[in-house]
Amino acid sequence: MKQTTIQVRYDSEQLEALRIFLAQKNLSIEAELGRQLDALFEKHVPKQVQEFLLSRSPKTRTSEK
């Protein structure tokens, strides 16, 4: 499926602290946000819609779990 970019406004000092502490655990903000978006998708999008989208493109993020 085609990827898109989203933008979120967030306090710059908090963001920098988050980057530092995630890096200590070998994690990235992008990966963590991706997991959270997947969880929101699975929680709020009806199963039939999820299955339809997955059937159109088996390489979507949620199918990689």
Buried (B, 14 or more C-beta within 10 A) or exposed (E): EEEEEEEEEEEEEEEEEBEEEBEEEEBEEEEEEEEEEBEEBEEEEEEEEBEEBBEEEEEBEBEEE
